[in-house]
Amino acid sequence: MDIERFRVPHAKGVRLADWDPDSTDGSKLDKKGAAEQLPALNDRLGELQQLLYAESKHKVLVVLQGMDTSGKDGTIKHVFRTVNPLGVKVANFKRPNDTELAHDYLWRVHANTPGAGHLTIFNRSHYEDVLVVRVHDLVPEAVWSRRYAHINDFERLLTDEGTVVIKLFLHISKDEQKQRLQERLDNPAKQWKFEHGDIDERKLWDEYQVAYEAALEQTSTEHAPWYVIPANKKWFRNLLISTILIDTLEGLDMHYPDPSPDLEKLKID
């Protein structure tokens, strides 16, 4: 799979209408075939994450963004099912509390970035401050518009200090969102995930698309690129994200640390 096809070019215009959320990149697989392939990818990702933890040299940050129902929780559940919780953390960024509001908007984000040997998943992220904040007009345009530069500088700081930043926009269609919201309403096991505010947010679909286009265009950089993940088909979403993560981690050329000297002389009684 050519993952570069899904990478957002640096400093070029972005129109989400040009990215097909139903795409499977010409794959001949279907849901059943993908289910047969995913366990091997899960195992390989687990191996690489264990190596990341053992070497304790690199830091990896995975940013998940997308419209409501785009599959952020599902991605974490299915793609990261074999990783070791000792070296992995999921950080959720919801409405900031009073303490967080008393600081700059990146304060709570920086505190959750990964340390050496660790992988952190942002389920939503600092990008909420140029998405929700923009769409709901929570601060003046003069404030949110300068945050793109802040974010680029922040991510440059992270990458300069050894963090690999992988940003994934889960791209679904409006019709697909409708089906998924209805499924939440109809399925008692999923009703807990539904909030009345989801309907209000759906009414702002077009405004969010414009906000996402601006964020992708202005913050997909060489050091921290965005990938647009076609997410209407969950099975393809999982395969593509797994492939991106594995390809990125393999590119780090990681190695297990040298063992302590003279281990071969030790005998366990």
N, C-alpha and C positions, 0 to 999 in steps of 0.2 A: 504494500500500500504506500503510495506516494504522499507522505504527510505534508509536503511543501505545498501541495494544492490547496490546503486548508489554512495556510498561514497568511495572515493579513500583511500585505506589503507595507513597508515603512514609508510614511509621508505620502500616501496615495489616498485618493478619495474612496470612501466606502459607501456602497449602497446594498443594504441587506437584501433587497429584491434580486440582486445578482447572485445570491447564494441560495441554493435550493435546499430547504430543510428536509426534503424527502430523499435527498441524494444518498446513494450507497456507493458512489464512486465506481460504478460499473461492476460492482461485485456480483458474482454469480451465486453468492450465498443467500440463504433465507434465514428466518429466525431459528429454525432447527439446526441448520449447518453452523450458524454462529454460536449456538449454545454448545456445540461439540468442540469448537475451537477455543472458546473463552477460558476453560479451565487451564489449558496450557499457558495462556497468556497470564492468567492469575498467578500460576506457579512461578513463572519467570519474573514477574514483577515482585513477588515475595522474595525470591532469591536476591534480586538487585537491591531491594530495600534492606535486607539483612546485611548485605555487603556494605551499603551506605552506612549503616549503623556501626558495623564492626570497624570500618576504616576511620570513621569519625573525622572526616576531613571536609566533605562537602555538606551543604545545606540545600534543601529543596523546598520550594514553595509552589503549591498548585492553587491557582485562583479559579474558582468556579462562579460564573455569572450567567444569568439568563432570566427570562420572564418567568412568572409563576407557572409551575407545573412543567418546567423545561427539563427537569430530571436531575437536579443537583443532588438530592438525597439518594436517588436511585443509582447515580454514578458512584457515590461513595460506597453504597452497599454492594454493588456488583463488581466494580473494578478493583476495589481495595480489599476484597474479602480475605486475602491470604497474607496481608502485611502483619507485622508484629506490632501490637499496640504500644510496646515499650518505646518504639522509635517513631511513632506516628501520632499526630494530634489533629483533631478537627476543630477549627475555630469558627463560630457563627457570629455574624455581625448584624444585630437587630437594632432597633431604635436605641440610641445612646442614652445611658442613665445620667443622672445629675453630675456625678464625678467625671464621667467622660466628657460631658458638655462643658465642663470647666476648663478643659484642656483643648489644644488644637485637635483637629479632626483625625490626624494621623497618629495621635498618641496611643490610642487603644490598639491600633493596628500594629504599630511597631513592637509593642509588648508581646504580640502573639507570633512574631516571625520565628522561624526555626533556628535552633542552635546546631552546632556541628554534629553531623551524623543523623540528623533528624529530618523528617518529612512532615510538613504541615499543609493541611488542606483548608483553604478559606472557603466556607460555604456562604456566599456573598462576601463582600470585602470593602476596601477603601473606595471602590468604584461607586458604591451607593451615594457617595458625596458629590458625584457628577451625574447621577441618574435620578434617584428618588428626589434628591434635593433640588435638582433642576426642574423635573417634571411638576413637582408640587410647589415650586416657587418659594422654597423655604428660606432661601437667602437671595440677595440681589444677584443679577447676572454678573456684575462686576466682581463678585466674590467667587461664585462657582466656576467662572470662565478661567480664572487664573490657577485653578486647582489641577488642570491637566499638566501644567509645567511642574507643579509641586510633586505630582504623582510620578512623573518621569524622573525627576531628580531623586525621589525617594527610592524608586526601583533601581536607579543607577547606583545609589549608595549600597543597596542590598547586594547587587551583582558584583560591585567592586570589592565587597567584603566576603565574597565567596558563596553567595546564594544563587542557585539556579531558579529562575522564575518562569513558570509555565502557566500561561493564562488561557483559559478555555471558555469561550462563549457558546452556551448550549442554545442552538438556534431552532426554534419550533415555529410552526405557522399558527395563525390565529384560529383556524379551524381545529387544529390539533389541540390547542389549549382548551377550546370549548368542550371537546370530547373528554379531555382529562378532568376538567372541573366537574362536568356532569357525572363522570364515574365516581368522583369523590362524594358527590351528593347521593348517588344511588347505592354505594357500597358501605354498609355499616362499619366495616373494618377500616375505611378510609375517611369517614366523615369527620374524624377528629382533626384532619389536616385542612378542612375547609373553614374559611373565615368569611364573614359577610363582606369584609373589605376587599376580598379577591374580586368581587363583582365590580366594585368601584375602580380598582386598579385596571381591570380589563377594559373599561371604558376609555382609558388613557393609552391604549395600545399604540396608536400612531405616534403620540408624543414620546413614548418610550423607545420606539424604533429610531426616531430622530436622535434621541439622547444616546442610544447605543452606537449609532453610526458615528457620531462625533467622538465618543470615547474610544472606539476602535481605531478611528482614523488618527487621532492625536496621540494615542499612547501605545500603539504597536511599534515597538522600537527593535533595533537589532539585539539589544541586550535583554529585552523582556517582550517577546512577540506575543500577539494574540493569535489564537486559532479559532476559526468559526467551525463549530461541530454540528453537522446536520443531525438533529435530535428527534425528528418525528418518529423514526424507527429506533427504538431503544437498543436493539441488538447491534445496530451499526454504530450508534453512539458509543457503546461499551467497547467494541472492537477498535474503533479509531482512537479513542482516548487511551486505551491500553497500549496501542502501538506507539503513540506519541510519547507516553511516559517511558516505555521500555527503550525506545530509540534514544531518548534524551539521557537516560541513566547509563545506558551502555556507552554513550559517547564520553562519559566522565573517566573512562579507563580506570576503574576502581580496582583495588587489590586488598586482600586480607592482610592485616598487619603480620609482620614476622613473629613467629612464636618465641617464647622465652628460650634462652639458650639451654642446651643439654637436656631437652625434654626426652630425647631417646634413651637417656640413661635412667629415667625414673621408672619405678615399678610400683604399682598399687597393690598393697598387701590386703 
